[in-house]
Amino acid sequence: MKNNHHPFFQIFFFLLLSAVPAQAEKPRLLDSGIVKEIQRPDLLLLDNGKSYKLAGIRVPADYAPQALEALEGDVLGKKVRIYAAGGAAADRYGVMPAYVMRDDNVWVQSGLISKGLAWVSGNGGDMHDVFMRAEEKAWAARRGFWSDPAYAVKTPATVQGYSHSFQVVEGKILDVAVKNDYAYLNFGPDWKTDFTISLPRKNWRRFGAGVDFASWRGRIVRIRGWVESRNGPMIELTNPEQIEFIKP
């Protein structure tokens, strides 16, 4: 998709400033050790027997082999430091999401993102802005999957056919509707078939007190998330970090 009006990631939109602190706290050190095994492209096993999930990123399945290879070169058999990923809780297997720093003071997540082997997930967190800067450079250089049409930034028209996948979509909000416990941002004239963003009421407070979604009408945005097929392709917006406002 041709995009000349702005660099890929000119961030960040004004509502986010009211939703999170101006200065994110430094992640808290949890653990350290030698990486014994790369269990998945986002899961590391240390020599102390603990596994940690790489927080804040998502690796496309098609690029899992390349991500595994990159991790083997970057951290296998090497010392890393483990930092808390905000208030993220362990899963049912006791695995904690974490930010992982290499011994050369580079975030493991940033290493994958900068190679074009992982997206920034948009799930929030202390390191979101750091990871976004790495993604901006990877996109600009068309590294990894950024040169693959299947993972290129989509438009509301081209995202059709990509349901049940993680995508980044850029387009203009044509209309805003609030119904029951959801706000809907519509990107086409027919909400039954065109691309839509849904925002559940339970998450509205994250975008600032008294946020007026109607004021977003006419804005050009970039949204990231899992595309579902619900009256056309739809992404549910749960965190401010999922959306960027490109132009007024």
Stockholm file with secondary structure:
# STOCKHOLM 1.0

chainA/1-248         MKNNHHPFFQIFFFLLLSAVPAQAEKPRLLDSGIVKEIQRPDLLLLDNGKSYKLAGIRVPADYAPQALEALEGDVLGKKVRIYAAGGAAADRYGVMPAYVMRDDNVWVQSGLISKGLAWVSGNGGDMHDVFMRAEEKAWAARRGFWSDPAYAVKTPATVQGYSHSFQVVEGKILDVAVKNDYAYLNFGPDWKTDFTISLPRKNWRRFGAGVDFASWRGRIVRIRGWVESRNGPMIELTNPEQIEFIKP
#=GR chainA/1-248 SS CCCCSSCTTCCCCHHHHHHSCSSCCCCCEEEEEEEEEEEETTEEEETTSCEEEETTEECCGGGHHHHHHHHHHHTBTSEEEEEECTTCCCCTTCCEEEEEEETTSCBHHHHHHHTTSCEECCSCCTTHHHHHHHHHHHHHTTCGGGGSGGGSCBCTTTTTTCCSEEEEEEEECCEEEEETTEEEEESSSCTTTSCEEEEEGGGGGGGCTTCCGGGGTTCEEEEEEEEEESSSEEEECCSGGGEEEEEC
#=GC SS_cons         CCCCSSCTTCCCCHHHHHHSCSSCCCCCEEEEEEEEEEEETTEEEETTSCEEEETTEECCGGGHHHHHHHHHHHTBTSEEEEEECTTCCCCTTCCEEEEEEETTSCBHHHHHHHTTSCEECCSCCTTHHHHHHHHHHHHHTTCGGGGSGGGSCBCTTTTTTCCSEEEEEEEECCEEEEETTEEEEESSSCTTTSCEEEEEGGGGGGGCTTCCGGGGTTCEEEEEEEEEESSSEEEECCSGGGEEEEEC
//
